Amino acid sequence: MVEPSAERRAKALELGAISAIDPMADDPVVKIREATGGVHVAFEVTGVPRVLPQCIDCTRHEGQTLIVSIWEGDASFQPNTAVLKERQL
């Protein structure tokens, strides 16, 4: 999981999360890909524009990104990041 709050990261680990990444200290895409080679499914739950492309980029070939958040504004990403690796949004 990726979470900027130290308290929430600690709680996630306490409740069984395998890892908890601080996006302010580390590049979450790099950390996730180093640990997993890319996840099968990523959930975008923030509604923060910079998080959407990170969420897509951390998935593996044929991975899925599920957008759960409600967006108040526009978000952009490079469509080829989904098309060329057969990812699903």
N, C-alpha and C positions, 0 to 999 in steps of 0.2 A: 504494500500500500504506500501511497505517496501522501504525506500530510505535513503541512508547515507547523502545526502545533505540537510541541514536545509532549504535552500531557496526553493528547490523543494518540500520538505514536506509542507512548508507553502503555496506554490502555489497550491498544490494538495488539501489541506484543503479549501483554498479560492474558488477553483473550484468545491467543493462538495464532496470530499473524506470524508468518515465517520471517518477514522483514518489514521494516518501516523506514521509508526514505524521506529525508528532509529536503524538499525541493529548493530551499534557500541555501543549502550547503553543497548540494551535489546536483548534477544534471540527472533528472530522473530517468530519461530515456537511456542514457549510457548505463546507469546502475541496473535498470531492469534488463536490458539486453545482455549485460555482462553476466547477470545471475541466471537468466533463463534462455537466452538466445532469441528472445521475443515471446511474449505471452500469446496464448490462443485467443483470449477475450480480454478487452479493456473496457472499463466503464468510465465515461466522462460524466462527472456529477457536480462540477463546480460552476459552470456557466462563465468561466474565465477564458477570454479569447485565446490566450497563449497556450492553454492546457489542451485544447482540441487537437492541434497538430502533434503535440507530444504524445497524446493518447493514441493517435493513429500510428505514429512512428514506433511506439514500443511494442506493437503487435508483430507477429511473425508472418511469413508468407501464408496467405489465405486466412489470416486472423480476422477477428471481428472487433469493431469498436461500437459500443452501445452508448448512445447519447441519452442520458436520463435527465439532465438539468433543463431548466426553463431559461431561455436566453432573453435578456433585456435589450441586446444590441446584436450587431453583426459579428460573425466569426469567420475567419478565412483559413483555408488550408490549400495546399497544392493537390489538386485532384489526382495527379500522376502517382502520388504516394499510395493511393488506394488502388488505382487501376493496374499499375505495373507489377504490384505484388499480390494482385487478386484479393485484396482485403475487402471486407464488407463493412458498410456503415449502416 
